[in-house]
Amino acid sequence: MSVVRKTLILLCFKKYRYLTSSFERPEFQRMLEDIESGKVNTVIVKDLSRFGREYAQMGMYIEHYFEQKNVRFISVAESIDSAKGLDNLVLPFTNVINSFYARQASTKTRAAHQARARSGMFMGSRAPFGYQKDPNDRHHLIVDPPAADVVRDIFRMFADGIGYVRMTKILREKGVLNSQAYFNQNNPNYYKSDYWRKPFDWHASSIRTILENPVYLGKVVFGRSKTKGFFDKRRVETDESEWIIVDNTHEALITQELWDTVHQMMRAKRRENASGEVQPFAGLVKCADCGSSLNASYDKRKGRYTGFSCWVYKNYGKSRCTSHAIGWKTLNQLVLEDIRRNAVEARRSAQDYMEMLVSLHTEKQKAEVDRYKRELKRVDKRIGELSKILNKLYEDAALEKISEERYQAMAPKYEREQAALQGQREELAAEISKSDKVYENIEQFLPLIWKYTGITELTPYILNELIERIVVHEKAVGPDGVKTQQVDIYYKFVGCINQRRNGGCTGEVIKADKAQPGSRPA
């Protein structure tokens, strides 16, 4: 009894038009399985574009695979029939043209999406957790109150020093739906399969994704990832410089100040202690000599931090640095009192305090700004001279007063010098412009410091909102044999408030602790 083999007619309707550039289509793969099992001996398509748009793979299937499997290939529109031979130019040329068309369509689609994103339109298929798509405009985001509260809680908990692991436990214990489960609950028909099983199972990666998304500042962000290539659809992260960011496109869930504080904390190396809390000074305390961070020592038995010492000294010994050790209570009390003192002074007489800050920055920056301006004047003069030289060289070469070889030998040197000076000019102009922001920075600092007039303890949020860095010097022995230690506190926007006239920071000079745990090298 002979085996009856079926003829497959491959029909690609309009709804499959944009899928034909890929051969990973489910029905195409099912056809290949039928060919392998001997169920198919003929493949018929309306035209070659309905078969595929990747000419290399199309050639492999039509000219090699089908021939090996004894499968006849027919394309009606191009009058191609493999039974009559494939030795004509229509097939390869048509495949190349179809492939080019698919690439061109992809490029135009991507350009259209970028143009929409630049106009402030949200282009994602799903709204980020905390938002939902506006029913009247799918390219506009509106706040989803229950999810928005969770987002705000996540940012606030992180700013308060709660680490990723402890935060996931808190959210699980409160029975808060994770972002995927929340979406599936509100969009039951979006995913056909119930592939999620633990709706309250939060992960550190999910929390970090939320903390890193600028959408919560009211911004549309497009292009954070892209496909590796036209046919390789795996997505890869893109550099931030390639992102399209548009401000004020929808309601923000957090403030810029909270975002800045959280991201300052994220940049620091943060380790949770046994209770799941993060060391409040993480990433802020620096060594005055080597610039490295000071490590915090933690007493597990007593459940508290005991002191700080230089990381380089602990790992490499005296050949690289010294201990710069300071007690936890000492540093904590010093910073707390400095914040309270500045807050009281700023609250008591804002105008006098502001004038004091301006004078500090004026004294510090005046000499630097004058030097930058003198240097900028010199650079501009030299750039003008080089422009004249290059113009003269070009004119002489054009009029054949000098040979082409002579021009090529001289011009590149002047062009390189001019390019270097242009870069230097931009740096100098940027430094000078900073001096114009003194009042703006002070006006931003005053509302921050006012909030903490009566604080009784420091939290990670307070520290990271107010302070840029804390620089600890090595102990010094005075003529009377008393050991003292200088600590410089640099506030955000205004820097070190206690400054010398030469721009240096006097900081706080305190009586040094008698002994510091963890001060010896490892």
C-alpha positions as CSV (number, residue, x, y, z in Angstrom):
1,M,0.0,0.0,0.0
2,S,1.5,3.3,-1.1
3,V,1.8,6.1,1.4
4,V,-0.3,9.2,0.6
5,R,1.6,12.4,1.2
6,K,-0.2,15.7,1.5
7,T,0.5,19.0,-0.3
8,L,0.9,22.0,2.1
9,I,-0.3,25.4,0.9
10,L,1.4,28.0,3.0
11,L,-0.9,31.1,3.2
12,C,0.4,34.3,4.9
13,F,-2.5,36.7,5.4
14,K,-2.2,40.4,6.3
15,K,-2.0,39.8,10.0
16,Y,1.2,37.8,9.5
17,R,2.8,40.4,7.3
18,Y,5.3,41.7,9.9
19,L,6.2,38.3,11.1
20,T,7.6,37.0,7.9
21,S,11.1,38.5,8.4
22,S,11.6,35.7,11.0
23,F,11.6,32.0,10.5
24,E,10.8,31.3,14.1
25,R,7.0,31.5,13.4
26,P,5.1,28.8,15.1
27,E,3.3,27.6,12.0
28,F,6.5,27.7,9.9
29,Q,8.1,25.5,12.5
30,R,5.1,23.1,12.4
31,M,5.5,22.9,8.6
32,L,9.2,21.9,9.1
33,E,8.1,19.2,11.5
34,D,5.6,17.9,9.0
35,I,8.3,17.9,6.3
36,E,10.7,16.0,8.6
37,S,8.0,13.4,9.3
38,G,7.2,12.9,5.6
39,K,3.7,14.4,5.6
40,V,4.5,17.2,3.1
41,N,6.0,17.1,-0.4
42,T,5.0,20.5,-1.8
43,V,5.1,24.0,-0.4
44,I,3.1,26.7,-2.2
45,V,3.2,30.4,-1.4
46,K,1.4,33.4,-2.9
47,D,4.7,35.2,-3.4
48,L,8.2,35.0,-2.0
49,S,7.6,37.8,0.6
50,R,5.0,35.6,2.2
51,F,7.6,32.9,2.7
52,G,10.2,35.1,4.4
53,R,12.3,38.2,4.1
54,E,15.7,37.1,5.1
55,Y,17.4,36.2,1.8
56,A,20.2,34.1,3.2
57,Q,17.9,31.8,5.1
58,M,15.4,31.8,2.2
59,G,18.1,30.6,-0.1
60,M,19.1,27.9,2.3
61,Y,15.5,26.6,2.6
62,I,14.5,26.9,-1.0
63,E,17.7,25.8,-2.7
64,H,19.1,23.3,-0.2
65,Y,16.7,22.1,2.5
66,F,13.7,21.5,0.2
67,E,15.8,19.8,-2.4
68,Q,17.3,17.5,0.3
69,K,13.9,16.6,1.6
70,N,12.4,16.1,-2.0
71,V,9.9,19.0,-1.4
72,R,8.7,20.9,-4.3
73,F,8.5,24.7,-3.9
74,I,6.1,26.9,-5.8
75,S,5.7,30.7,-5.7
76,V,2.7,31.8,-7.7
77,A,3.4,35.5,-8.2
78,E,7.0,35.0,-9.5
79,S,6.1,31.8,-11.5
80,I,8.8,29.9,-9.6
81,D,8.6,26.1,-9.5
82,S,11.5,24.1,-8.2
83,A,10.3,21.2,-10.4
84,K,11.3,23.2,-13.4
85,G,14.6,24.3,-11.9
86,L,15.8,27.3,-9.9
87,D,18.6,28.6,-12.2
88,N,17.1,32.1,-12.9
89,L,17.8,35.5,-11.5
90,V,14.3,36.2,-10.3
91,L,14.6,34.2,-7.1
92,P,17.8,35.7,-5.5
93,F,17.0,39.2,-6.6
94,T,13.5,39.1,-5.3
95,N,14.7,37.7,-2.0
96,V,17.3,40.5,-1.6
97,I,14.6,43.1,-2.4
98,N,12.2,41.6,0.1
99,S,14.9,41.5,2.7
100,F,15.8,45.2,2.0
101,Y,12.1,46.2,2.3
102,A,11.8,44.5,5.7
103,R,14.9,46.2,7.0
104,Q,13.7,49.5,5.7
105,A,10.3,49.1,7.2
106,S,11.9,48.2,10.6
107,T,14.1,51.4,10.4
108,K,11.1,53.6,9.6
109,T,9.1,52.0,12.4
110,R,11.9,52.6,14.9
111,A,12.3,56.2,13.7
112,A,8.6,56.8,14.2
113,H,8.6,55.4,17.7
114,Q,11.6,57.6,18.6
115,A,9.8,60.7,17.2
116,R,6.7,59.8,19.3
117,A,8.8,59.3,22.4
118,R,10.5,62.7,21.9
119,S,7.1,64.3,21.8
120,G,6.4,62.9,25.3
121,M,4.3,59.9,24.3
122,F,4.6,56.7,26.3
123,M,5.5,53.9,24.0
124,G,5.5,50.9,26.3
125,S,3.1,48.0,25.8
126,R,2.5,48.0,29.6
127,A,2.3,50.9,32.0
128,P,5.1,50.8,34.7
129,F,4.0,49.6,38.2
130,G,2.4,52.5,39.9
131,Y,0.7,53.8,36.7
132,Q,-1.9,52.8,34.2
133,K,-2.6,53.9,30.7
134,D,-5.1,56.8,30.3
135,P,-8.3,55.3,28.9
136,N,-8.6,58.3,26.6
137,D,-5.0,58.3,25.4
138,R,-2.9,55.1,25.5
139,H,0.3,57.1,25.2
140,H,-0.3,59.0,28.4
141,L,0.2,57.6,32.0
142,I,-2.1,58.3,34.9
143,V,-1.5,57.3,38.6
144,D,-2.7,54.0,39.8
145,P,-3.3,54.8,43.5
146,P,-2.8,51.4,45.2
147,A,0.4,50.6,43.2
148,A,1.6,54.2,43.5
149,D,1.5,53.9,47.3
150,V,3.7,50.8,47.1
151,V,6.2,52.6,44.9
152,R,6.4,55.5,47.4
153,D,6.9,53.1,50.3
154,I,9.7,51.3,48.5
155,F,11.6,54.6,47.9
156,R,11.0,55.8,51.4
157,M,12.1,52.5,53.0
158,F,15.3,52.5,51.0
159,A,16.0,56.1,52.0
160,D,15.4,55.1,55.6
161,G,18.2,52.5,55.4
162,I,16.2,49.3,54.9
163,G,18.1,47.0,52.6
164,Y,16.8,44.9,49.7
165,V,16.4,41.6,51.6
166,R,14.7,43.1,54.6
167,M,12.4,45.1,52.3
168,T,11.3,42.0,50.4
169,K,10.4,40.4,53.8
170,I,8.4,43.4,54.9
171,L,6.4,43.5,51.6
172,R,5.8,39.7,51.8
173,E,4.6,39.9,55.4
174,K,2.3,42.8,54.6
175,G,0.8,40.7,51.8
176,V,1.6,43.3,49.1
177,L,1.2,41.9,45.6
178,N,4.4,42.0,43.5
179,S,4.3,44.1,40.3
180,Q,3.7,41.1,38.0
181,A,0.9,39.6,40.2
182,Y,-0.7,43.1,40.5
183,F,-0.7,43.5,36.7
184,N,-2.1,40.0,36.1
185,Q,-4.9,40.6,38.7
186,N,-6.0,43.8,37.0
187,N,-5.5,42.5,33.4
188,P,-6.6,38.8,33.6
189,N,-6.9,38.5,29.8
190,Y,-3.4,39.9,29.0
191,Y,-1.6,36.6,29.7
192,K,-3.5,33.4,28.8
193,S,-1.4,31.1,31.0
194,D,-1.2,31.4,34.8
195,Y,2.6,31.2,34.9
196,W,3.0,33.1,38.1
197,R,2.6,31.2,41.3
198,K,3.7,33.3,44.3
199,P,1.9,36.7,44.1
200,F,3.6,38.1,47.3
201,D,7.1,36.9,46.5
202,W,9.1,40.1,46.0
203,H,12.7,39.9,44.9
204,A,15.6,42.3,45.3
205,S,15.9,42.7,41.5
206,S,12.2,43.8,41.2
207,I,12.8,46.5,43.9
208,R,16.0,47.7,42.2
209,T,14.2,47.9,38.9
210,I,11.6,50.3,40.5
211,L,14.3,52.4,42.2
212,E,16.2,52.8,38.9
213,N,13.2,53.8,36.7
214,P,13.0,57.6,36.1
215,V,9.4,57.3,35.1
216,Y,8.5,57.9,38.7
217,L,9.9,61.5,38.4
218,G,7.2,62.2,35.8
219,K,9.5,61.5,32.8
220,V,9.0,59.4,29.7
221,V,12.1,57.3,29.1
222,F,12.5,55.4,25.8
223,G,15.3,53.3,24.5
224,R,16.6,51.8,27.7
225,S,17.1,48.5,25.8
226,K,17.2,47.4,22.2
227,T,17.4,44.3,20.1
228,K,20.9,43.1,19.2
229,G,20.2,43.2,15.5
230,F,17.5,42.9,12.8
231,F,17.3,39.1,13.1
232,D,18.7,38.6,16.6
233,K,15.8,39.7,18.7
234,R,17.5,39.3,22.1
235,R,17.4,42.6,24.0
236,V,20.5,44.3,25.5
237,E,20.8,47.3,27.8
238,T,21.8,50.6,26.2
239,D,24.0,53.3,27.6
240,E,22.1,56.1,29.3
241,S,23.4,58.6,26.8
242,E,21.3,56.8,24.1
243,W,18.0,57.2,26.1
244,I,15.3,59.5,25.0
245,I,14.1,61.4,28.2
246,V,11.2,63.9,28.2
247,D,10.3,65.7,31.5
248,N,6.9,66.5,32.9
249,T,4.9,64.2,30.8
250,H,2.7,62.8,33.6
251,E,2.3,63.1,37.4
252,A,5.5,62.2,39.4
253,L,5.2,59.8,42.3
254,I,8.4,61.0,44.1
255,T,10.3,64.2,44.4
256,Q,13.7,64.9,42.8
257,E,15.2,65.3,46.3
258,L,14.1,61.8,47.3
259,W,15.4,60.4,44.0
260,D,18.8,62.0,44.5
261,T,19.0,60.8,48.0
262,V,18.1,57.2,47.1
263,H,20.6,57.1,44.2
264,Q,23.4,58.5,46.3
265,M,22.7,55.6,48.7
266,M,22.6,53.1,45.8
267,R,26.0,54.2,44.6
268,A,27.6,53.4,47.9
269,K,28.5,49.8,48.9
270,R,25.7,48.8,51.3
271,R,25.8,45.7,53.4
272,E,22.9,44.7,55.7
273,N,23.7,43.8,59.3
274,A,22.2,40.9,61.2
275,S,18.9,42.9,61.7
276,G,18.6,43.7,58.0
277,E,19.5,47.3,58.4
278,V,22.2,49.2,56.4
279,Q,24.9,51.2,58.1
280,P,23.6,54.8,58.0
281,F,27.0,56.4,57.0
282,A,27.6,53.9,54.2
283,G,29.5,55.6,51.3
284,L,29.8,58.9,53.1
285,V,32.9,58.6,55.4
286,K,36.2,59.1,53.6
287,C,39.9,59.0,54.5
288,A,41.5,62.4,54.3
289,D,44.8,61.0,53.0
290,C,44.1,58.2,50.6
291,G,40.5,59.0,49.7
292,S,39.1,55.5,50.3
293,S,36.0,54.8,52.4
294,L,36.3,54.1,56.1
295,N,35.0,50.7,57.0
296,A,32.5,50.4,59.8
297,S,33.0,47.8,62.5
298,Y,30.0,45.9,63.8
299,D,29.7,44.1,67.1
300,K,27.3,41.2,66.4
301,R,27.1,40.2,70.1
302,K,26.0,43.6,71.2
303,G,24.2,44.3,67.9
304,R,25.7,47.8,67.3
305,Y,28.3,49.6,65.3
306,T,31.5,50.5,67.2
307,G,33.8,52.6,64.9
308,F,35.4,53.4,61.6
309,S,38.9,52.8,60.2
310,C,40.6,53.3,56.8
311,W,39.9,50.4,54.3
312,V,43.3,50.7,52.7
313,Y,45.1,50.6,56.1
314,K,43.1,47.6,57.2
315,N,44.0,45.7,54.0
316,Y,47.5,46.9,53.2
317,G,48.9,48.3,56.5
318,K,51.1,51.3,57.3
319,S,52.9,51.2,54.0
320,R,49.8,52.5,52.2
321,C,48.0,54.6,54.8
322,T,47.2,55.0,58.6
323,S,44.1,54.0,60.5
324,H,42.2,57.3,60.6
325,A,40.1,55.5,63.2
326,I,37.2,57.2,64.9
327,G,34.4,55.9,67.2
328,W,30.9,55.4,66.0
329,K,29.4,57.4,68.8
330,T,31.9,60.2,68.4
331,L,31.3,60.6,64.7
332,N,27.5,60.2,65.1
333,Q,27.4,62.9,67.9
334,L,29.7,65.2,66.0
335,V,27.6,65.2,62.8
336,L,24.3,65.4,64.7
337,E,25.5,68.5,66.6
338,D,26.8,70.1,63.4
339,I,23.5,69.7,61.6
340,R,21.5,71.0,64.6
341,R,23.9,74.0,65.0
342,N,23.6,75.0,61.3
343,A,19.8,74.4,61.3
344,V,19.4,76.7,64.3
345,E,21.6,79.4,62.8
346,A,19.8,79.2,59.4
347,R,16.4,79.3,61.1
348,R,17.3,82.2,63.5
349,S,18.6,84.5,60.8
350,A,18.2,83.2,57.3
351,Q,19.6,86.3,55.7
352,D,22.7,86.5,57.8
353,Y,23.3,82.8,57.4
354,M,22.9,83.1,53.6
355,E,25.3,86.0,53.4
356,M,27.8,83.9,55.4
357,L,27.5,81.1,53.0
358,V,27.9,83.4,50.0
359,S,31.0,85.0,51.5
360,L,32.6,81.6,52.1
361,H,32.0,80.6,48.5
362,T,33.1,84.0,47.2
363,E,36.4,83.9,49.1
364,K,37.0,80.4,48.0
365,Q,36.0,80.8,44.4
366,K,37.1,84.3,43.5
367,A,40.8,83.4,43.0
368,E,39.9,80.3,41.1
369,V,37.4,82.1,38.8
370,D,39.9,84.9,38.1
371,R,42.4,82.3,37.2
372,Y,39.9,80.5,34.9
373,K,39.0,83.8,33.2
374,R,42.7,84.7,32.5
375,E,43.3,81.2,31.1
376,L,40.1,81.4,29.0
377,K,41.3,84.7,27.6
378,R,44.6,83.2,26.6
379,V,42.9,80.1,25.1
380,D,40.5,82.3,23.0
381,K,43.4,84.4,21.7
382,R,45.4,81.3,20.7
383,I,42.3,79.8,19.0
384,G,41.9,83.0,17.0
385,E,45.6,82.9,16.0
386,L,45.3,79.3,14.8
387,S,42.2,80.1,12.7
388,K,44.2,82.8,10.9
389,I,47.2,80.5,10.4
390,L,45.0,77.7,9.0
391,N,43.1,80.1,6.7
392,K,46.4,81.5,5.4
393,L,47.9,78.0,4.8
394,Y,44.7,77.0,2.9
395,E,44.9,80.1,0.8
396,D,48.6,79.6,0.0
397,A,48.0,76.0,-0.9
398,A,45.1,77.0,-3.1
399,L,47.2,79.7,-4.9
400,E,50.1,77.2,-5.1
401,K,52.4,79.5,-3.0
402,I,53.2,76.3,-1.0
403,S,53.2,72.7,-2.1
404,E,50.5,70.3,-1.2
405,E,53.1,68.2,0.7
406,R,54.1,71.3,2.8
407,Y,50.4,72.0,3.5
408,Q,49.8,68.5,4.7
409,A,52.9,68.6,6.9
410,M,51.9,71.8,8.7
411,A,48.1,71.9,8.8
412,P,47.4,68.8,10.9
413,K,49.6,70.0,13.7
414,Y,47.7,73.3,14.0
415,E,44.4,71.5,13.7
416,R,45.2,69.2,16.6
417,E,46.3,72.1,18.8
418,Q,43.1,74.0,17.9
419,A,40.9,70.9,18.8
420,A,42.7,70.5,22.1
421,L,42.2,74.2,23.0
422,Q,38.5,73.9,22.1
423,G,38.2,71.1,24.6
424,Q,40.1,73.1,27.2
425,R,37.9,76.2,26.5
426,E,34.7,74.2,27.2
427,E,36.1,73.0,30.6
428,L,37.1,76.5,31.6
429,A,33.7,77.9,30.6
430,A,32.0,75.2,32.6
431,E,34.1,76.0,35.7
432,I,33.3,79.7,35.4
433,S,29.5,79.0,35.0
434,K,29.6,77.2,38.3
435,S,30.3,80.4,40.2
436,D,27.0,81.8,38.9
437,K,25.1,79.0,40.7
438,V,26.2,80.0,44.2
439,Y,22.9,81.7,45.1
440,E,20.8,79.0,43.5
441,N,22.7,76.3,45.4
442,I,22.3,78.1,48.7
443,E,18.6,78.6,48.1
444,Q,18.3,74.9,47.6
445,F,20.2,74.1,50.8
446,L,18.3,76.4,53.2
447,P,15.0,74.5,53.0
448,L,16.9,71.2,53.6
449,I,18.7,72.4,56.7
450,W,15.6,74.1,58.2
451,K,13.8,70.8,58.4
452,Y,16.3,69.4,61.0
453,T,16.4,72.1,63.7
454,G,15.3,69.9,66.5
455,I,16.4,66.4,65.4
456,T,17.5,64.0,68.1
457,E,19.0,61.2,66.0
458,L,20.5,60.6,62.6
459,T,18.9,58.4,60.0
460,P,20.3,57.2,56.6
461,Y,17.7,59.5,54.9
462,I,18.8,62.6,56.8
463,L,22.5,61.9,56.2
464,N,22.1,61.2,52.5
465,E,19.8,64.1,51.9
466,L,22.1,66.7,53.6
467,I,25.6,65.4,53.4
468,E,27.9,64.9,50.4
469,R,30.8,63.4,52.3
470,I,32.6,63.3,55.7
471,V,36.4,63.4,55.6
472,V,38.2,62.1,58.6
473,H,41.9,63.1,59.3
474,E,44.5,61.2,61.2
475,K,44.9,62.0,64.9
476,A,47.4,64.8,65.7
477,V,49.4,65.2,69.0
478,G,49.5,68.7,70.3
479,P,52.4,70.4,72.2
480,D,50.6,69.4,75.5
481,G,50.5,65.8,74.4
482,V,46.7,65.8,73.9
483,K,45.5,64.0,70.8
484,T,43.0,65.7,68.5
485,Q,41.3,64.8,65.3
486,Q,39.9,66.9,62.5
487,V,36.6,65.9,60.7
488,D,35.4,67.9,57.7
489,I,31.7,67.8,56.9
490,Y,30.8,68.6,53.3
491,Y,27.1,69.5,52.8
492,K,25.2,69.2,49.6
493,F,25.0,72.4,47.5
494,V,27.3,74.4,49.8
495,G,30.3,72.1,50.6
496,C,32.3,72.6,53.8
497,I,30.9,75.4,55.8
498,N,33.9,75.9,58.1
499,Q,36.5,77.1,55.6
500,R,39.8,78.9,55.7
501,R,40.4,82.0,53.6
502,N,42.5,80.0,51.2
503,G,39.5,77.8,50.4
504,G,40.6,74.9,52.7
505,C,38.2,73.3,55.2
506,T,39.0,73.7,58.9
507,G,36.3,71.2,59.8
508,E,35.6,70.2,63.4
509,V,38.7,69.5,65.6
510,I,37.8,67.1,68.5
511,K,39.6,65.4,71.2
512,A,40.6,62.0,69.8
513,D,39.1,58.8,71.2
514,K,41.5,56.8,73.3
515,A,41.0,53.5,71.4
516,Q,39.2,52.5,68.3
517,P,38.0,49.0,67.5
518,G,39.0,47.7,64.2
519,S,41.9,50.2,63.8
520,R,44.6,47.6,63.3
521,P,45.5,46.3,59.8
522,A,44.1,43.0,58.8
